[in-house]
Amino acid sequence: MINSDSFLSIEQASEGFYKEKASRFLSFAFPVNDENEITQHLLELRKQYHDARHHCYAWKLGYDDNHFRANDDGEPSNSAGKPILGQIQAHDLTNILIVVVRYFGGTLLGVGGLMQAYKSAAAEAIKNASICRQYRYAIYQLHFPYEDMNLVMKVLKDMNLEQWDQLFEMKCSLKLKVRLSEESKLIQSFSLNETIVLDRLET
């Protein structure tokens, strides 16, 4: 189950293949961050495999299990997109798109056969992918006077926080990112010092 701090996805694109009664199912898995990337991958596959009868797919984005879609692309309802999505959910993945391109082999597979074929093709793409755990971060802008430099640098070093856009003058500032699970620790580290200001920018 996806929690607030980390999630599973795939490191890079992968492919799979499944064959059933002369029908060929080519599967493609992509790591994605938004729907624009999804649209681009779908367009590229439709162009590359323009002679295929079906381009069925499912995708999932985000961390709350509510942002996903499945598409049967002309196959019987719930016979293609849903089993593809089922594999994404079974492996607890997010920020992923899986497309299965079908070349019809002349023999009807029936709804049950199609569901098994699309499930198996999606599973092959996942099996050939490198699944990785990624972490969610909050981005902060930190403002502080120069005399607090040692304190700020000690906290950043102790928590091993990445920093950038540093400005070290009489009034200093920098940006940093912190894992969501350690966000409260960061805030607590500076809570007693009124001259240090933390502005949360994004996650």
Backbone torsions as a table, in degrees:
resi	resn	phi	psi	omega
1	MET	NA	132.5	179.9
2	ILE	-67.0	131.5	175.7
3	ASN	-108.2	-174.9	-171.8
4	SER	-75.7	-11.0	-170.6
5	ASP	-112.3	-29.4	-176.0
6	SER	-144.7	164.1	179.3
7	PHE	-155.1	163.6	177.9
8	LEU	-103.7	137.3	174.3
9	SER	-147.1	-166.3	176.6
10	ILE	-114.7	148.7	-174.9
11	GLU	-74.5	-38.4	-176.9
12	GLN	-154.1	171.8	-176.7
13	ALA	-63.0	148.0	177.7
14	SER	-142.9	167.0	-178.3
15	GLU	-133.6	159.4	176.3
16	GLY	-146.1	171.6	-178.8
17	PHE	-149.5	141.0	176.1
18	TYR	-145.8	142.9	-179.5
19	LYS	-130.0	135.7	179.6
20	GLU	-145.1	116.0	177.9
21	LYS	49.0	50.7	176.5
22	ALA	74.5	-9.6	172.2
23	SER	-79.8	133.0	-180.0
24	ARG	-107.9	134.5	-178.8
25	PHE	-120.0	108.9	178.6
26	LEU	-98.4	124.3	-176.4
27	SER	-114.3	144.9	-177.5
28	PHE	-136.3	127.6	176.9
29	ALA	-115.3	136.8	-178.8
30	PHE	-132.0	138.6	167.0
31	PRO	-76.2	133.2	-177.9
32	VAL	-138.2	154.9	179.8
33	ASN	-117.1	-15.0	179.9
34	ASP	-159.2	173.8	-175.7
35	GLU	-72.4	-23.1	176.0
36	ASN	-64.5	-41.8	176.5
37	GLU	-63.2	-41.1	179.1
38	ILE	-59.7	-48.4	179.8
39	THR	-59.1	-40.8	-179.3
40	GLN	-64.6	-44.0	178.6
41	HIS	-62.7	-41.5	-180.0
42	LEU	-63.9	-42.3	179.0
43	LEU	-63.0	-42.4	-179.3
44	GLU	-65.1	-40.9	179.7
45	LEU	-68.6	-39.1	178.4
46	ARG	-64.3	-34.3	177.3
47	LYS	-71.7	-43.7	-177.4
48	GLN	-70.0	-38.6	-178.1
49	TYR	-115.6	52.5	-174.7
50	HIS	-66.5	-20.1	-178.3
51	ASP	-90.4	1.0	178.4
52	ALA	-81.4	149.1	-176.4
53	ARG	-77.1	-36.0	-175.1
54	HIS	-134.9	140.3	170.3
55	HIS	-124.4	87.2	-177.1
56	CYS	-93.1	148.6	-175.2
57	TYR	-156.3	167.3	171.0
58	ALA	-149.7	148.7	176.1
59	TRP	-143.7	161.6	177.1
60	LYS	-145.8	134.9	179.1
61	LEU	-129.2	151.9	171.9
62	GLY	84.9	-167.5	-165.3
63	TYR	-126.8	6.5	-174.5
64	ASP	-118.0	12.2	176.8
65	ASP	65.3	16.6	-176.7
66	ASN	-114.0	-4.8	-173.8
67	HIS	-117.2	90.1	-178.4
68	PHE	-152.4	167.5	177.7
69	ARG	-155.7	148.8	175.8
70	ALA	-132.4	138.9	-176.7
71	ASN	-133.6	127.3	-178.5
72	ASP	-87.1	-13.8	177.8
73	ASP	43.3	52.2	174.8
74	GLY	93.5	-12.7	174.1
75	GLU	-74.8	162.0	177.2
76	PRO	-53.3	146.1	-175.3
77	SER	-50.8	129.3	177.0
78	ASN	66.7	13.6	-178.9
79	SER	-91.8	-11.8	-174.7
80	ALA	-128.8	-64.0	-177.4
81	GLY	-60.0	-41.4	-177.0
82	LYS	-65.0	-46.6	176.8
83	PRO	-65.9	-29.4	174.4
84	ILE	-65.5	-47.9	177.6
85	LEU	-60.4	-36.3	178.9
86	GLY	-59.1	-36.3	177.9
87	GLN	-70.8	-37.4	175.4
88	ILE	-60.0	-45.7	-178.8
89	GLN	-69.6	-38.3	-179.1
90	ALA	-63.3	-30.9	179.0
91	HIS	-95.7	5.4	175.8
92	ASP	58.0	42.3	-177.1
93	LEU	-100.0	154.2	171.4
94	THR	-145.0	173.8	-174.1
95	ASN	52.2	51.7	-176.3
96	ILE	-144.7	144.4	172.8
97	LEU	-122.9	132.0	172.9
98	ILE	-123.7	125.5	178.1
99	VAL	-116.9	134.0	175.1
100	VAL	-118.6	117.6	-180.0
101	VAL	-96.1	124.7	-177.1
102	ARG	-110.4	129.6	168.4
103	TYR	-104.4	114.2	-174.8
104	PHE	-67.6	132.9	-176.2
105	GLY	-99.0	3.9	176.7
106	GLY	99.1	-11.5	179.8
107	THR	-115.9	125.7	178.0
108	LEU	-68.5	136.7	-176.9
109	LEU	-98.0	-15.2	-174.9
110	GLY	77.6	161.6	-176.9
111	VAL	-60.5	-45.0	-180.0
112	GLY	-61.5	-42.0	178.9
113	GLY	-66.2	-39.0	177.7
114	LEU	-64.8	-44.1	179.7
115	MET	-58.8	-43.6	179.8
116	GLN	-66.6	-39.5	-178.6
117	ALA	-66.5	-46.3	-179.4
118	TYR	-68.2	-36.9	175.6
119	LYS	-61.6	-46.7	-177.4
120	SER	-66.5	-39.9	179.2
121	ALA	-64.5	-43.8	177.8
122	ALA	-63.0	-40.1	180.0
123	ALA	-62.9	-35.6	179.1
124	GLU	-65.4	-41.8	178.9
125	ALA	-63.6	-39.7	178.6
126	ILE	-68.4	-41.2	-179.9
127	LYS	-60.3	-34.2	-178.3
128	ASN	-87.4	0.3	180.0
129	ALA	-94.2	160.0	173.0
130	SER	-97.3	106.4	-180.0
131	ILE	-81.1	133.7	-177.7
132	CYS	-134.5	152.5	174.2
133	ARG	-92.9	127.1	177.7
134	GLN	-117.0	158.9	-174.3
135	TYR	-118.2	148.0	177.5
136	ARG	-94.0	139.3	-176.3
137	TYR	-125.9	154.7	168.1
138	ALA	-107.4	141.0	178.2
139	ILE	-103.7	131.6	-179.1
140	TYR	-125.4	148.6	166.7
141	GLN	-104.9	126.8	-176.7
142	LEU	-110.7	125.6	178.1
143	HIS	-116.0	134.4	-178.5
144	PHE	-161.0	154.0	175.8
145	PRO	-76.3	157.3	-175.3
146	TYR	-57.5	-33.7	-177.7
147	GLU	-67.0	-13.9	177.0
148	ASP	-95.7	9.4	-175.9
149	MET	-56.5	-46.5	-177.0
150	ASN	-62.2	-42.5	178.9
151	LEU	-62.8	-47.0	-178.7
152	VAL	-61.6	-46.8	-177.9
153	MET	-65.2	-33.7	178.9
154	LYS	-66.1	-44.9	179.3
155	VAL	-62.4	-45.4	-179.3
156	LEU	-62.8	-38.8	179.4
157	LYS	-70.2	-45.1	-178.5
158	ASP	-62.0	-35.4	-178.9
159	MET	-93.3	-2.1	177.9
160	ASN	55.5	51.9	-175.7
161	LEU	-96.0	135.9	175.7
162	GLU	-72.8	138.7	-179.5
163	GLN	-136.8	154.5	178.3
164	TRP	-160.1	176.9	-178.6
165	ASP	53.6	43.2	-178.5
166	GLN	-73.9	138.5	171.7
167	LEU	-129.2	109.9	-176.0
168	PHE	-113.1	92.7	175.2
169	GLU	-132.4	-152.8	176.5
170	MET	-62.4	-39.8	171.1
171	LYS	-109.5	121.6	-173.2
172	CYS	-107.2	158.7	174.8
173	SER	-156.1	158.1	174.7
174	LEU	-163.3	163.2	174.5
175	LYS	-109.5	150.1	179.6
176	LEU	-148.9	162.6	173.6
177	LYS	-128.1	144.3	-176.4
178	VAL	-137.6	140.1	175.9
179	ARG	-60.6	143.7	-176.4
180	LEU	-58.1	-33.6	-179.4
181	SER	-69.0	-16.6	-179.3
182	GLU	-111.4	7.4	-177.6
183	GLU	-61.3	-45.0	-178.7
184	SER	-64.8	-33.4	177.5
185	LYS	-64.8	-40.7	177.9
186	LEU	-62.4	-47.6	-179.3
187	ILE	-61.2	-42.3	-179.6
188	GLN	-64.0	-33.6	-178.2
189	SER	-61.9	-28.8	-177.8
190	PHE	-111.7	5.0	-171.1
191	SER	-65.6	-27.0	-177.1
192	LEU	-90.0	-2.3	-178.1
193	ASN	-112.3	108.0	-175.3
194	GLU	-74.7	-13.5	-178.7
195	THR	-87.2	-8.2	178.4
196	ILE	-103.3	122.6	-175.9
197	VAL	-115.5	127.9	177.9
198	LEU	-107.4	120.2	175.4
199	ASP	-110.9	119.0	178.7
200	ARG	-79.8	125.8	-175.2
201	LEU	-98.7	-48.6	-175.9
202	GLU	-167.1	173.8	173.1
203	THR	-122.8	NA	NA
